[in-house]
Amino acid sequence: MGSFVAHAWGVTWAHDRELVRVEAWGPNSLRVRSTIRGKVTDLPGSALLDVAGREAKVQVSEELARVENGEVVAEMSRSGRLRFLGRDGREFFAEHEPHFSAPPQRRYMPVGGDVHQSEVLFDAPAGERVYGLGQHQHGLLDQKGTVIDLVQRNTEVSIPFVLSSRGYGFLWNHPGVGRVELARNHTRWVAEAARQIDYWVTAAPVPATVVSQYAAATGLPPMLPEWASGFWQSKLRYRTQEELLGVVREHKRRGLPLSAIVIDFFHWTRQGEWEFDRREWPDPAAMVQELKSLGVECIVSVWPTVNPNSKNYSEMEERGLLVGNELGNPLHLPLWDKDSPGTTFVRYYDATNPDARRYIWEKVKSGYYRHGIKTFWLDACEPEVRPENPGNLMFHLGGGAEVQNVYPRLHAQGFFEGLREVGEGPVLSLCRSAWAGSQRWGVALWSGDVESSFAALAAQVPAGMNAGISGIPWWTSDIGGFYGGHLDSPSFRELVVRWSQFGLFCPLFRLHGSRDPGVHDGPNRTGAANEVWSFGDDVYEIFSEQLRLRELLRPYLMAQMANASATGVPPMRPLFLDFPDDTTSWEVDDQFLLGPDVLVAPVTAEGVRDRAVYLPAGSAWTSAWTGKRAEGGTWLQCPAPLERIPVFLRDGGDLPASAMSKVRAP
């Protein structure tokens, strides 16, 4: 049996070689750290901001220690078992009581050096639902019953935070790889390599407050730039300056709203040189100036990869600014590159090294910022290494298995700090991956290179909601999907329509993809056309209407972005975040709210022309298209012709009546 020591901030428990520390960490929140190395510390890459002046109500007896901080209470027995309760005594969850012959609930298995494979086993309360965990493509909103790899992959974003239907949130504060098992008989969190166990628990009477407390603990997002709420045009890829300008001029000729256009990869000389190839982009400053005069933001894709043949590679290698390997040649990803006869193995720079982040920013400042470019697309920032073997990677912060998942957050941090240093703001970086706390560095997440299919579209609806719960309020997906999609296919054209209707109500509204027919291999890779007018007249008529509707929604959307910046509550969210007392709202996974006042029911299957819509209890709702009113707490079978999806407006909400009348069809 162990012994307790009380402190103003919490309690420590020690037994044999294990030390456990439970302490207040932010309003209504507790942090737990445990180790068999004699002293708890802060992990490299920790998601939690430091909180000054932490105090808790602490009671210690011979048999039990109790730490209370607002709405959450931890009780620890002399045997070392932890339980977490509400202030009213209701149990949220508890560590599993181990079998008398089994290992303990907290396990530390040596894997070399001063790190262990560390895990904690918890009981699984009956009927619990869990949400968050970043962004995944399994199509589930409630992730109870799943096993999730905690590793960054293209389309799979690992943010180890869950929101429980039982009134608490849980952050597994480990930036390394691992997994979580959300089984019916237990919940198990695993870190493959860690110096200690580290997790954080927060509680509140309503789920929106839980999300807000998590966002405050890991960093509130800055305000979204005004231009970013409009329409973004992108494709894989615009090959020349004149091609890109031609697309923007055509947008303006047609009178279509356009806020941003994106220059994708291979505009550079070589990977790792971070500058335009002047053979194709002869005058970037003049290009940016013309775009600015047309009210269009220019965004450039910046990759964290370095070609060994690039002019910066030798210096970066000599200065230790690149990710290393424990075994084998330190090369990470086979890719085509400019002037390359075949694929070239490239290497990642080490975003966990502050000197490397500074080096990259200085190159980007010289290659792009001096031309007037202030927004960057941070693609391939998982990092995407083949074969996937995090344990083989060597970072400035530690071994890959211990720290790799924090890479995208630190990569974005370097750009955020660089732009702020030169006086820019607000800052936005479009990223393919993120970790806990990425939002405080102006990260906008998109769902990666998903397939062009109705199944992929359906999966984006819960993926976007879970990303918001996980702290990332700025989220989007490639309208039409990324891989595939033939321009002449009736099925694909219908998919583009339905995806554009979904994208209209997402926090960010962006068209992107690699289309057929097109060149898909080599440095000359460019998909087919991917503009609003590229999919036929019928699609153009519907899609262009979405662009105009987006303009009407932008004031409302920016108000929701301001709320997200102040509270961390995301604009795109599940119904239960605003209607927690409505049990059905916890079950609906194919609808979402945009702010508190707009309910969106996407159509995600081919040929569907009506669908069931649930209206949450506690409010009356008005169809955005017909003006018909319905009471909440009911299911409606709603028409969904190809030109629109069901959308309802909450009565008494903040969406202006003038906008409502303009949105409604004649």
C-alpha positions as CSV (number, residue, x, y, z in Angstrom):
1,M,0.0,0.0,0.0
2,G,1.2,3.5,-0.8
3,S,1.4,6.7,1.1
4,F,0.0,10.2,0.4
5,V,1.4,13.7,0.7
6,A,-1.0,16.6,0.5
7,H,-0.1,19.9,-1.3
8,A,-2.0,23.1,-2.0
9,W,-2.4,22.1,-5.6
10,G,-3.2,18.4,-5.1
11,V,-1.7,15.2,-3.8
12,T,1.2,12.8,-4.5
13,W,1.1,9.0,-3.9
14,A,4.1,6.8,-3.7
15,H,4.5,3.1,-3.5
16,D,7.6,1.0,-4.3
17,R,9.1,2.7,-7.4
18,E,5.9,4.4,-8.6
19,L,5.1,8.0,-8.0
20,V,1.7,9.5,-8.9
21,R,0.9,13.3,-8.9
22,V,-2.7,14.6,-9.1
23,E,-3.1,18.3,-9.3
24,A,-5.4,21.1,-10.3
25,W,-4.7,22.3,-13.8
26,G,-7.1,25.0,-15.0
27,P,-10.8,25.5,-14.1
28,N,-12.7,22.3,-13.3
29,S,-9.7,20.3,-14.4
30,L,-7.1,17.9,-13.0
31,R,-3.8,16.6,-14.4
32,V,-2.4,13.2,-13.6
33,R,1.3,12.3,-14.1
34,S,2.9,9.1,-13.0
35,T,6.3,7.5,-13.3
36,I,8.6,4.8,-12.0
37,R,11.7,7.0,-12.5
38,G,11.3,8.9,-9.2
39,K,10.3,12.3,-10.4
40,V,7.4,13.7,-12.7
41,T,8.3,16.3,-15.2
42,D,6.8,17.9,-18.3
43,L,6.9,15.8,-21.5
44,P,8.5,17.2,-24.6
45,G,5.7,18.7,-26.7
46,S,3.1,18.7,-24.0
47,A,-0.2,20.1,-25.2
48,L,-1.1,21.8,-21.9
49,L,-0.4,25.5,-21.3
50,D,1.0,26.3,-17.9
51,V,-1.6,27.5,-15.4
52,A,-0.4,29.8,-12.7
53,G,-1.8,29.9,-9.1
54,R,-3.3,26.3,-9.1
55,E,-5.1,25.4,-5.9
56,A,-7.4,22.6,-5.0
57,K,-9.5,21.3,-2.1
58,V,-7.4,18.5,-0.7
59,Q,-8.4,15.9,1.9
60,V,-6.1,13.1,2.9
61,S,-6.8,10.2,5.3
62,E,-4.9,7.0,5.9
63,E,-7.1,5.1,3.3
64,L,-8.1,7.8,0.8
65,A,-7.0,11.0,-0.8
66,R,-9.4,13.4,-2.4
67,V,-8.6,16.3,-4.8
68,E,-11.4,18.6,-5.8
69,N,-11.2,21.4,-8.4
70,G,-14.6,22.9,-9.2
71,E,-16.7,20.3,-11.1
72,V,-14.2,17.5,-11.0
73,V,-13.0,15.3,-8.1
74,A,-10.3,12.7,-8.0
75,E,-10.3,10.0,-5.3
76,M,-7.3,7.8,-4.8
77,S,-7.1,4.7,-2.6
78,R,-4.1,3.6,-0.7
79,S,-3.7,0.8,-3.4
80,G,-3.2,3.6,-6.0
81,R,-6.5,3.3,-7.9
82,L,-7.9,6.5,-9.2
83,R,-11.6,7.4,-9.6
84,F,-13.0,10.6,-11.2
85,L,-16.3,12.0,-10.1
86,G,-18.5,15.1,-10.4
87,R,-18.9,17.4,-7.5
88,D,-22.3,15.7,-6.8
89,G,-20.5,12.3,-6.3
90,R,-21.5,10.8,-9.7
91,E,-18.7,8.7,-11.1
92,F,-17.3,9.8,-14.5
93,F,-14.9,6.9,-14.9
94,A,-12.3,5.0,-12.9
95,E,-9.1,3.1,-13.4
96,H,-9.7,-0.6,-13.7
97,E,-9.4,-2.8,-10.6
98,P,-6.7,-5.3,-11.7
99,H,-7.1,-9.0,-11.4
100,F,-5.1,-10.3,-8.4
101,S,-2.6,-12.0,-10.7
102,A,-2.7,-9.5,-13.5
103,P,-0.4,-6.4,-14.1
104,P,-1.6,-3.2,-12.4
105,Q,-3.9,-0.6,-14.1
106,R,-0.9,1.6,-14.9
107,R,1.9,-0.2,-16.8
108,Y,5.4,0.7,-17.7
109,M,7.2,-1.7,-20.1
110,P,10.8,-0.9,-20.9
111,V,11.6,-0.2,-24.6
112,G,15.1,1.2,-24.3
113,G,16.8,4.2,-22.8
114,D,14.7,6.2,-20.4
115,V,11.3,5.5,-22.0
116,H,8.7,2.9,-21.5
117,Q,5.6,1.6,-23.4
118,S,3.1,3.1,-21.0
119,E,-0.6,2.5,-20.7
120,V,-3.5,3.0,-18.4
121,L,-6.6,0.7,-18.2
122,F,-10.0,2.2,-17.3
123,D,-13.4,0.7,-16.7
124,A,-15.9,1.3,-19.5
125,P,-19.2,2.7,-18.2
126,A,-22.3,1.3,-19.8
127,G,-24.0,3.5,-22.3
128,E,-21.2,6.0,-22.7
129,R,-20.6,7.8,-26.0
130,V,-17.3,9.4,-26.9
131,Y,-16.5,12.0,-29.5
132,G,-13.4,13.8,-30.8
133,L,-10.0,12.1,-31.3
134,G,-9.1,14.4,-34.2
135,Q,-10.3,13.5,-37.6
136,H,-10.7,10.0,-39.0
137,Q,-12.3,8.4,-42.1
138,H,-14.3,5.6,-40.4
139,G,-17.5,7.5,-40.8
140,L,-18.4,7.5,-37.1
141,L,-19.3,10.4,-34.8
142,D,-19.6,8.3,-31.6
143,Q,-16.4,6.4,-31.5
144,K,-17.3,4.0,-28.7
145,G,-16.3,0.5,-29.8
146,T,-13.4,1.5,-31.9
147,V,-9.6,1.1,-31.7
148,I,-7.9,4.2,-33.0
149,D,-4.2,4.3,-33.9
150,L,-2.7,7.5,-32.4
151,V,-0.4,8.3,-35.3
152,Q,-0.5,11.0,-38.0
153,R,-1.4,9.8,-41.5
154,N,-2.8,11.5,-44.6
155,T,-6.5,11.9,-43.9
156,E,-6.1,10.5,-40.3
157,V,-5.4,13.2,-37.8
158,S,-4.4,12.1,-34.3
159,I,-5.6,14.5,-31.5
160,P,-5.9,12.3,-28.4
161,F,-8.8,14.2,-26.7
162,V,-12.3,12.7,-26.1
163,L,-15.5,14.3,-25.0
164,S,-17.7,11.9,-23.1
165,S,-21.5,11.9,-22.9
166,R,-21.0,11.5,-19.1
167,G,-19.9,15.1,-18.7
168,Y,-16.1,15.0,-18.9
169,G,-13.3,15.5,-21.3
170,F,-10.0,13.5,-21.4
171,L,-6.7,14.4,-23.0
172,W,-4.0,11.8,-23.4
173,N,-1.1,14.2,-23.2
174,H,1.4,12.2,-25.2
175,P,2.8,13.5,-28.4
176,G,4.1,10.1,-29.4
177,V,2.4,7.3,-31.3
178,G,0.2,4.8,-29.6
179,R,-3.5,3.7,-29.6
180,V,-6.7,4.0,-27.7
181,E,-9.1,1.1,-27.2
182,L,-12.7,2.2,-26.6
183,A,-14.1,-1.2,-26.0
184,R,-17.3,-2.2,-24.2
185,N,-15.3,-3.9,-21.4
186,H,-12.5,-1.4,-20.9
187,T,-10.8,1.8,-22.2
188,R,-7.1,1.5,-22.7
189,W,-4.7,4.4,-23.6
190,V,-1.3,3.3,-24.8
191,A,1.9,5.3,-25.5
192,E,4.5,3.3,-27.3
193,A,7.4,5.3,-25.8
194,A,7.0,7.8,-23.0
195,R,9.0,9.0,-20.0
196,Q,5.9,9.0,-17.8
197,I,2.1,8.7,-18.0
198,D,0.4,12.1,-18.4
199,Y,-3.3,12.8,-18.9
200,W,-5.7,15.6,-18.1
201,V,-9.4,15.5,-17.1
202,T,-12.0,18.3,-17.3
203,A,-15.7,18.4,-16.4
204,A,-18.7,20.7,-16.7
205,P,-22.5,20.4,-16.6
206,V,-22.8,20.9,-20.4
207,P,-20.6,19.6,-23.2
208,A,-19.9,23.0,-24.8
209,T,-18.2,24.1,-21.6
210,V,-16.1,20.9,-21.6
211,V,-14.9,21.7,-25.1
212,S,-14.3,25.3,-24.1
213,Q,-12.2,24.3,-21.1
214,Y,-10.1,22.0,-23.3
215,A,-9.5,24.7,-25.8
216,A,-8.4,27.1,-23.1
217,A,-6.1,24.5,-21.6
218,T,-4.4,23.9,-25.0
219,G,-4.7,27.4,-26.5
220,L,-7.6,29.3,-27.9
221,P,-7.5,29.9,-31.7
222,P,-6.8,33.4,-33.0
223,M,-9.5,35.2,-35.1
224,L,-10.0,33.9,-38.6
225,P,-8.9,36.4,-41.3
226,E,-11.9,37.9,-42.9
227,W,-11.0,36.8,-46.5
228,A,-10.8,33.2,-45.4
229,S,-14.6,32.9,-44.9
230,G,-15.1,33.2,-48.6
231,F,-14.6,30.8,-51.5
232,W,-11.2,29.2,-52.1
233,Q,-10.3,28.0,-55.6
234,S,-7.7,25.2,-56.0
235,K,-6.7,22.3,-58.1
236,L,-3.8,19.9,-58.6
237,R,-2.2,22.0,-60.1
238,Y,-1.8,25.4,-61.8
239,R,1.4,25.0,-63.7
240,T,2.1,28.6,-64.6
241,Q,1.5,32.2,-63.5
242,E,-0.5,33.0,-66.6
243,E,-2.7,29.9,-66.1
244,L,-3.5,30.9,-62.5
245,L,-4.2,34.5,-63.4
246,G,-6.5,33.4,-66.2
247,V,-8.6,31.4,-63.8
248,V,-9.0,34.4,-61.5
249,R,-9.8,36.7,-64.4
250,E,-12.5,34.3,-65.6
251,H,-14.0,34.2,-62.1
252,K,-14.2,38.0,-62.2
253,R,-15.6,38.0,-65.8
254,R,-18.4,35.7,-64.7
255,G,-19.1,37.7,-61.6
256,L,-18.4,34.8,-59.3
257,P,-17.3,35.5,-55.7
258,L,-13.7,34.4,-55.1
259,S,-11.6,35.1,-51.9
260,A,-8.5,32.9,-52.5
261,I,-6.6,30.9,-55.0
262,V,-4.0,28.3,-54.3
263,I,-0.7,27.5,-55.9
264,D,0.0,23.8,-55.4
265,F,3.3,21.8,-55.4
266,F,6.0,21.7,-58.1
267,H,5.8,25.5,-58.6
268,W,9.3,25.4,-56.9
269,T,12.8,24.8,-58.3
270,R,13.4,21.8,-56.1
271,Q,12.0,20.6,-52.8
272,G,13.8,22.2,-50.0
273,E,14.6,25.5,-51.9
274,W,11.3,27.2,-51.1
275,E,11.1,29.5,-54.1
276,F,9.3,29.9,-57.4
277,D,10.6,28.4,-60.6
278,R,10.9,31.5,-62.7
279,R,10.5,29.6,-65.9
280,E,6.9,29.2,-65.0
281,W,6.3,32.0,-62.5
282,P,8.4,34.9,-63.9
283,D,7.1,37.7,-61.8
284,P,5.4,36.6,-58.5
285,A,5.3,40.1,-57.1
286,A,3.3,41.4,-60.1
287,M,1.0,38.3,-59.9
288,V,0.3,38.9,-56.2
289,Q,-0.3,42.6,-56.8
290,E,-2.9,41.8,-59.5
291,L,-4.6,39.3,-57.3
292,K,-4.7,41.8,-54.5
293,S,-6.3,44.4,-56.8
294,L,-9.0,41.8,-57.6
295,G,-9.6,41.1,-53.9
296,V,-8.1,37.6,-54.0
297,E,-5.6,36.1,-51.5
298,C,-2.7,34.1,-53.0
299,I,-1.8,30.9,-51.1
300,V,1.3,28.9,-51.8
301,S,2.0,25.2,-50.9
302,V,5.1,24.8,-48.8
303,W,6.3,21.2,-48.1
304,P,8.6,20.3,-45.2
305,T,10.7,18.0,-47.4
306,V,14.2,18.5,-48.7
307,N,15.7,17.0,-51.9
308,P,19.3,15.9,-51.3
309,N,20.1,17.6,-54.6
310,S,18.7,21.0,-53.4
311,K,21.0,23.9,-52.7
312,N,20.1,23.9,-49.0
313,Y,20.5,20.3,-48.2
314,S,24.2,20.2,-47.3
315,E,23.9,23.2,-45.0
316,M,20.8,21.8,-43.3
317,E,22.5,18.4,-42.8
318,E,25.6,19.9,-41.4
319,R,23.7,22.0,-38.9
320,G,21.5,19.2,-37.7
321,L,18.3,20.7,-39.1
322,L,16.9,17.5,-40.7
323,V,15.1,14.5,-39.2
324,G,17.5,11.6,-38.7
325,N,17.1,7.8,-38.7
326,E,18.3,5.3,-36.1
327,L,19.0,2.8,-38.8
328,G,19.6,3.1,-42.6
329,N,19.9,6.1,-44.8
330,P,18.2,9.2,-43.5
331,L,15.7,9.5,-46.4
332,H,12.0,9.4,-45.9
333,L,9.7,9.6,-48.8
334,P,9.9,8.8,-52.6
335,L,8.5,11.6,-54.7
336,W,8.8,13.2,-58.1
337,D,10.6,16.5,-58.1
338,K,11.4,19.2,-60.7
339,D,14.0,18.2,-63.3
340,S,14.0,14.6,-61.9
341,P,14.1,11.6,-64.3
342,G,12.4,9.5,-61.7
343,T,11.3,9.5,-58.1
344,T,13.7,11.0,-55.6
345,F,13.9,10.1,-51.9
346,V,13.5,13.3,-49.9
347,R,14.1,14.0,-46.3
348,Y,12.0,16.0,-43.7
349,Y,13.3,19.0,-41.9
350,D,13.1,18.7,-38.1
351,A,10.2,20.9,-37.1
352,T,10.8,20.0,-33.4
353,N,14.1,22.0,-33.6
354,P,13.6,25.8,-33.1
355,D,16.7,26.5,-35.2
356,A,15.2,24.5,-38.0
357,R,11.9,26.3,-37.8
358,R,13.7,29.6,-38.0
359,Y,15.8,28.4,-40.9
360,I,12.7,27.4,-42.9
361,W,10.9,30.6,-42.2
362,E,13.9,32.7,-43.4
363,K,13.9,30.8,-46.7
364,V,10.1,31.1,-47.0
365,K,10.4,34.8,-46.3
366,S,12.9,35.3,-49.0
367,G,11.2,33.0,-51.5
368,Y,7.6,34.0,-51.0
369,Y,6.8,36.6,-48.4
370,R,8.9,39.3,-50.1
371,H,6.6,38.9,-53.1
372,G,3.6,39.7,-50.9
373,I,2.5,36.1,-50.1
374,K,1.3,35.9,-46.5
375,T,-0.7,32.6,-46.4
376,F,0.8,29.2,-46.7
377,W,-0.5,25.7,-47.3
378,L,1.5,23.4,-45.1
379,D,1.0,20.1,-47.0
380,A,2.4,16.7,-46.1
381,C,3.1,17.8,-42.5
382,E,2.3,14.5,-40.7
383,P,5.2,13.8,-41.6
384,E,4.3,11.1,-44.1
385,V,7.3,8.7,-44.0
386,R,7.6,5.4,-45.9
387,P,7.7,2.9,-44.6
388,E,5.8,4.0,-41.5
389,N,8.2,3.4,-38.7
390,P,8.2,6.2,-36.2
391,G,10.6,4.3,-33.9
392,N,13.3,4.7,-36.5
393,L,13.1,8.5,-36.6
394,M,15.4,10.8,-34.6
395,F,14.0,14.3,-33.7
396,H,15.5,17.2,-31.8
397,L,12.9,16.6,-29.1
398,G,13.4,12.8,-28.9
399,G,12.8,9.5,-30.6
400,G,10.0,9.4,-33.2
401,A,7.9,7.0,-31.2
402,E,7.9,9.5,-28.3
403,V,7.3,12.8,-30.1
404,Q,6.4,12.4,-33.8
405,N,2.7,13.3,-33.5
406,V,3.6,16.9,-32.4
407,Y,5.4,17.6,-35.7
408,P,2.5,19.3,-37.5
409,R,1.8,21.6,-34.5
410,L,5.4,22.8,-34.3
411,H,5.7,23.1,-38.1
412,A,2.7,25.5,-38.0
413,Q,4.2,27.3,-35.0
414,G,7.2,28.3,-37.0
415,F,5.2,30.0,-39.7
416,F,2.9,31.7,-37.2
417,E,5.7,33.1,-35.2
418,G,7.6,34.2,-38.3
419,L,4.6,36.0,-39.7
420,R,3.8,37.7,-36.4
421,E,7.4,38.8,-36.1
422,V,7.2,40.7,-39.4
423,G,3.9,42.3,-38.2
424,E,1.4,40.1,-40.0
425,G,-1.9,39.1,-38.5
426,P,-4.3,37.4,-38.3
427,V,-2.4,34.3,-39.4
428,L,-3.8,31.2,-41.1
429,S,-1.9,28.1,-42.3
430,L,-3.8,25.3,-44.1
431,C,-2.5,22.0,-42.8
432,R,-3.0,18.4,-43.6
433,S,-2.4,17.3,-40.0
434,A,-2.6,18.7,-36.5
435,W,-2.1,17.8,-32.9
436,A,-3.6,19.0,-29.6
437,G,-3.0,22.8,-29.4
438,S,-2.4,23.3,-33.1
439,Q,-5.3,25.7,-33.1
440,R,-3.4,28.4,-31.2
441,W,-1.0,28.7,-34.1
442,G,-3.6,29.6,-36.7
443,V,-4.1,26.1,-38.1
444,A,-6.9,25.4,-40.6
445,L,-7.3,21.7,-41.1
446,W,-8.5,20.0,-44.2
447,S,-9.3,16.3,-44.4
448,G,-6.5,15.3,-46.7
449,D,-6.5,13.3,-49.9
450,V,-9.9,11.6,-49.6
451,E,-11.5,9.6,-52.5
452,S,-14.0,11.2,-54.9
453,S,-16.9,9.0,-53.8
454,F,-20.2,9.4,-52.0
455,A,-18.9,7.1,-49.2
456,A,-16.0,9.6,-48.7
457,L,-18.4,12.5,-48.6
458,A,-20.5,10.8,-46.0
459,A,-17.4,10.3,-43.8
460,Q,-16.5,14.0,-43.9
461,V,-19.6,15.0,-42.0
462,P,-18.6,13.3,-38.7
463,A,-15.0,13.9,-39.4
464,G,-15.5,17.6,-39.4
465,M,-17.6,17.6,-36.2
466,N,-15.0,15.5,-34.4
467,A,-12.2,17.8,-35.5
468,G,-14.1,20.7,-34.0
469,I,-14.6,18.9,-30.7
470,S,-10.9,18.2,-30.7
471,G,-10.1,21.9,-30.7
472,I,-9.7,22.7,-34.4
473,P,-12.5,25.2,-35.4
474,W,-11.2,26.0,-38.9
475,W,-11.9,22.8,-40.9
476,T,-12.7,21.9,-44.5
477,S,-12.5,19.1,-47.1
478,D,-11.7,19.0,-50.8
479,I,-15.0,19.6,-52.5
480,G,-15.5,16.7,-54.9
481,G,-12.8,14.7,-53.1
482,F,-9.2,14.5,-54.1
483,Y,-8.5,11.2,-55.9
484,G,-10.4,10.5,-59.0
485,G,-13.6,11.9,-60.4
486,H,-13.9,12.0,-64.2
487,L,-15.2,15.3,-65.5
488,D,-17.7,13.6,-67.9
489,S,-19.1,11.2,-65.3
490,P,-22.7,11.9,-64.4
491,S,-22.1,10.3,-61.0
492,F,-19.1,12.5,-60.3
493,R,-21.0,15.6,-61.4
494,E,-23.7,14.8,-58.9
495,L,-21.0,14.2,-56.2
496,V,-19.6,17.7,-56.9
497,V,-23.0,19.2,-56.4
498,R,-23.7,17.4,-53.1
499,W,-20.2,18.1,-51.9
500,S,-20.5,21.8,-52.7
501,Q,-23.7,22.0,-50.8
502,F,-22.0,20.5,-47.8
503,G,-19.0,22.7,-48.2
504,L,-21.1,25.8,-48.3
505,F,-21.8,25.4,-44.6
506,C,-18.4,24.2,-43.5
507,P,-16.1,26.7,-41.7
508,L,-13.9,26.9,-44.8
509,F,-15.2,26.5,-48.4
510,R,-12.6,25.1,-50.8
511,L,-12.7,23.4,-54.1
512,H,-9.7,21.1,-54.8
513,G,-8.8,17.8,-56.4
514,S,-6.9,15.8,-58.9
515,R,-9.3,15.1,-61.8
516,D,-9.5,12.7,-64.7
517,P,-8.4,12.8,-67.4
518,G,-5.1,14.4,-66.5
519,V,-1.4,13.8,-66.1
520,H,-0.8,11.9,-62.8
521,D,2.8,11.0,-62.8
522,G,6.1,12.9,-62.8
523,P,6.9,16.5,-62.1
524,N,4.5,17.6,-64.9
525,R,1.6,16.1,-62.9
526,T,-1.6,18.2,-63.2
527,G,-5.1,17.0,-63.0
528,A,-7.9,18.0,-65.3
529,A,-9.8,21.2,-65.0
530,N,-11.3,21.9,-61.6
531,E,-13.1,25.2,-61.7
532,V,-16.7,25.9,-61.0
533,W,-17.5,25.9,-64.7
534,S,-15.6,22.6,-65.4
535,F,-18.4,20.1,-64.6
536,G,-21.1,21.1,-67.1
537,D,-23.8,23.7,-67.3
538,D,-26.2,22.1,-64.8
539,V,-23.5,21.8,-62.2
540,Y,-22.3,25.3,-62.8
541,E,-25.7,26.7,-62.2
542,I,-26.0,25.0,-58.8
543,F,-22.4,25.4,-57.7
544,S,-22.3,29.1,-58.6
545,E,-25.4,29.6,-56.5
546,Q,-23.5,28.1,-53.6
547,L,-20.8,30.7,-54.0
548,R,-23.4,33.5,-53.8
549,L,-25.1,31.9,-50.8
550,R,-21.8,31.7,-49.0
551,E,-21.4,35.5,-49.4
552,L,-24.7,35.9,-47.6
553,L,-23.6,33.6,-44.8
554,R,-20.2,35.2,-44.2
555,P,-21.2,37.8,-41.6
556,Y,-22.9,35.1,-39.6
557,L,-20.0,32.8,-40.0
558,M,-17.5,35.4,-38.9
559,A,-19.5,36.0,-35.8
560,Q,-19.2,32.2,-35.1
561,M,-15.5,32.5,-35.7
562,A,-15.2,35.3,-33.2
563,N,-17.1,33.1,-30.7
564,A,-14.6,30.2,-31.4
565,S,-11.7,32.5,-30.8
566,A,-13.1,33.6,-27.5
567,T,-14.5,30.3,-26.2
568,G,-13.1,27.4,-28.3
569,V,-16.6,26.2,-29.3
570,P,-16.3,25.3,-33.0
571,P,-18.7,26.7,-35.7
572,M,-19.3,23.2,-37.1
573,R,-20.6,21.0,-34.4
574,P,-22.9,18.1,-33.5
575,L,-26.5,18.8,-32.4
576,F,-25.8,17.7,-28.8
577,L,-23.3,20.6,-28.2
578,D,-26.3,23.0,-28.2
579,F,-29.0,20.6,-27.2
580,P,-27.4,18.3,-24.6
581,D,-30.8,17.5,-22.9
582,D,-32.2,16.1,-26.1
583,T,-31.1,12.4,-26.1
584,T,-31.7,12.0,-29.8
585,S,-29.2,14.8,-30.6
586,W,-26.4,12.6,-29.2
587,E,-27.2,10.0,-31.8
588,V,-27.6,12.0,-35.0
589,D,-24.3,11.7,-36.9
590,D,-25.2,12.9,-40.4
591,Q,-26.4,16.4,-39.6
592,F,-24.6,19.3,-38.0
593,L,-25.1,22.8,-36.7
594,L,-23.2,25.8,-38.1
595,G,-23.2,28.0,-35.1
596,P,-26.3,27.7,-32.9
597,D,-28.8,28.8,-35.5
598,V,-28.3,26.9,-38.8
599,L,-29.0,23.2,-39.0
600,V,-27.6,21.4,-42.1
601,A,-28.6,18.0,-43.3
602,P,-26.2,17.0,-46.2
603,V,-27.2,14.5,-48.9
604,T,-24.3,11.9,-49.1
605,A,-25.7,9.2,-51.3
606,E,-26.2,9.1,-55.1
607,G,-29.7,9.5,-56.5
608,V,-31.2,10.6,-53.2
609,R,-33.9,13.2,-53.5
610,D,-35.3,13.3,-50.0
611,R,-34.0,12.5,-46.5
612,A,-35.1,12.3,-42.8
613,V,-34.1,15.3,-40.7
614,Y,-34.2,15.6,-37.0
615,L,-35.0,18.9,-35.4
616,P,-33.7,19.2,-31.8
617,A,-36.1,19.7,-29.0
618,G,-36.2,23.1,-27.2
619,S,-36.5,25.3,-30.3
620,A,-38.8,25.8,-33.3
621,W,-37.2,25.6,-36.7
622,T,-37.9,27.2,-40.1
623,S,-36.9,25.8,-43.4
624,A,-34.4,28.1,-45.1
625,W,-35.9,27.4,-48.5
626,T,-39.7,27.4,-47.9
627,G,-40.2,29.4,-44.7
628,K,-42.3,26.6,-43.2
629,R,-42.0,26.3,-39.5
630,A,-41.8,23.1,-37.4
631,E,-41.5,22.4,-33.7
632,G,-38.3,20.7,-32.4
633,G,-38.1,17.2,-31.1
634,T,-39.5,15.8,-34.3
635,W,-38.3,13.9,-37.4
636,L,-39.3,15.3,-40.8
637,Q,-39.0,13.7,-44.2
638,C,-37.7,16.6,-46.3
639,P,-37.3,17.1,-50.0
640,A,-33.8,17.2,-51.3
641,P,-33.8,17.9,-55.0
642,L,-30.5,18.1,-56.7
643,E,-30.3,21.9,-56.4
644,R,-30.5,22.0,-52.5
645,I,-30.2,20.1,-49.3
646,P,-32.4,20.5,-46.2
647,V,-31.4,23.5,-44.1
648,F,-33.3,24.8,-41.1
649,L,-32.9,28.1,-39.2
650,R,-33.5,28.2,-35.4
651,D,-36.3,30.6,-34.5
652,G,-35.1,33.5,-32.5
653,G,-31.5,33.0,-33.6
654,D,-29.0,35.6,-34.7
655,L,-29.1,35.0,-38.5
656,P,-30.6,38.2,-39.9
657,A,-34.1,38.0,-41.2
658,S,-32.9,39.8,-44.4
659,A,-30.3,37.0,-45.0
660,M,-33.0,34.4,-44.4
661,S,-35.3,35.9,-47.0
662,K,-32.5,36.0,-49.5
663,V,-31.5,32.4,-48.9
664,R,-35.0,31.1,-49.4
665,A,-35.8,30.0,-53.0
666,P,-38.4,32.1,-54.8
